[in-house]
């Protein structure tokens, strides 16, 4: 299948500050469709606000909050990025939250994990099996034997890989950091939605 791709999006950093907090928020520009650009920026701002809310109060005198982002993919009409929010609100240490978003840069649509795969495909089992194999191979210590990802497990797209990840404390101790599980698009090509972002990553350049 042939795809027509526009130039990569322009992603700039915008500083947002309020008491005890400093956030660097991605702002997308340079897209052909203004409506798509608006939809993407609105979704990013909504996600940033949710991260701030999820961190809770900054009333502790020692509290602080820092926000930043990483671009994972910006090609083939796919923009995938991760938003991070670190906050210390009291206690032994701070906590970092992560929210990843993957967009169709031509339409502004934000993809769910299910939409990366063909309708009816048992993507949850396939991905869970691949994650479980990596846990064993990499000898990752988990709180309990790994069973399955969630149907809406967080993810991002990096080149020709789907990266599944878990929150801090979700399956591993805090000291491990975010557990990331890169899965090659070629390992799931039989169930990939050919019209979705992974289908584009799998397409010949």
N, C-alpha and C positions, 0 to 999 in steps of 0.2 A: 504494500500500500504506500502511495506517495503522499507525503505531507508537505505543505507549504509553510515555511517557518519565517517569522519576522526576526528582526535583530533582537539580541538579548535586551532585557529591561535595564533601565538605568536605576540603580538602587543607591540612594544617598542616606546619610545618617542625620536625623534631626534630634537635637537635644531638648529634653523635657525635664524640668526641674521643679520640685516642690519641697517643702521642709523635710530634711533628712533623706531626700531621694534625688537621684540623678539617673535618668533613663535616656538611652540612645535608641531611637525608634527608626526602623527602615521606612523610607518614603520612596515609592515606585513612580517612575515617570518614563517618558519615551515610548509608550505603547501606541500602536496605531488606533486602537479603539478607546476613546475617552471613558466610555461606560465601564469597560473592563478595568481600566486603571483606577477609576473611582471605587469599584467594587473591591479590588484587592486592597487598596489603602484603608477602606472602611473596615474590612475584616481584620487587618493588622491592628488598627487602633482598638477595635473591640477586644481582640485577644490580649493586647497590652493592658487594657483596663481590667480585664478579668484576672490577669496575673497579679496586678497590684492588689486587687480586692482579696484574692486567695491568700496572700501573704499576711493579711490581718493588720492589726494596729501597729503604728510606729511610736506609741506613747512612751515606751521605755527610753530613758535619757540617753542610753547608748545605742539606740536603734539607728539603722541605716538601710538604704535600699539602692541597689545598682542594677540597671537594666542594659542589656546589650543584645546583639543578634549576630548570626552567622548565615551566610548564603551557602546553600548546599548544591543547588543546580540552577543555572540560568541559561538555558539553551533549548532549542527545539520546541519553543512555545511552552516550556515548563519552567516555572519559578518555584523553587522549594527552599524554604528557609526555616531557621529555628530562632525563637525568641527566648531569651533567658532573663530571669529575674532573681537576683540574690538579695536576701534580706536577713538582717539580724534583728530579731524582735525580743531578745532576752533568751536566757538558757545557756546551754553548753556551747552551742555553735549556731551559725546561721544556716539557712536553707535555700537551695537554688531550685527554682521551678523552671520547667522547659515546656514550651508549646511550639509545635512544628506545623507549618502550613505549606501545602503544595497546591499551586494554582495552574490553571490553563491561562497563559498570558494573553491569548487571543480573545478569550471570552470573560475572564475574571472569575471563572468558576473555581471554588475550592473543593478539592477531592477528598472523599472519605476513603478509608482503607478498602472497603468493599468495592468501591467503584474502580479500583485498579484492576479488578479481575472480572472474568466472564460471569454473567448472571448464573446462579445455580452451582458454581464451582465451590468446592469445600476448601476455600482458601485458608480458613482458620486452622483446620487440621494440617494442611500442607506446611504452613508457616510455623505452626507449633512444633511439628516434627523437626524442621530445620533448626529452630531455636534450641530445642532439646539436644540435638546432636552437637551444636556448638557449645552448649553448657558443659557437656561431657568432654568434648575434645579440648576445650580451653580450661577445664577443671575449675569452673566458676562455682564458688561456694554460695548456695542459695539457702534461704531460711527453711525451705521444705522442698521435697521433690517437685520439679516443675511439671505442671499439667498442661496448661494451654494459655495462649494469648487471648485477649478479649477481641470480639469482632471489631471494636473501634480502637484497637491498640495504637498508641502514638507511633508515628513513622515520619521519615523524610526520604527524599530521593536524592541520591548522590551518584552522578554519572550513570553507569549501568547497574546500579544496585539499589535495592529497597532496604532501608535501614530501619529495623524494628527496635524500639527501645522501651525501657521501663523507668518509672520515676525512682528517685532516691527512696530507699526503704521498701520499695514494692516487692522485690524478690531477693535483694542482696543487702548486706550491711551498708551503712552510710559510707564507710571508708572506701568501698569499691567504686563509688561514683555512679554515674549513669551507666547501666548495662546496655551496650549497643550490640546489635546483631545484624551485620550486613549480609544481605542475601542477593546473590547475583540474579539479574533478570533472566539469565539463561537457565537457572535452576527451576524457574516457575513459568517458563515461556508457554507451556501448554495450557495454562489457565489464565494468562494475562489477557486483559481486555485490549484488543489491538487498537482501539480508538482512544485509549487512555494514555496517561503519561508514561507508563512502563512500556507500552507498545511503541511509543516514539523512541524510547531509549534503545529498544531492541531493533529498531529499523536501521537499515543500512544508510550511512551518511551519503 
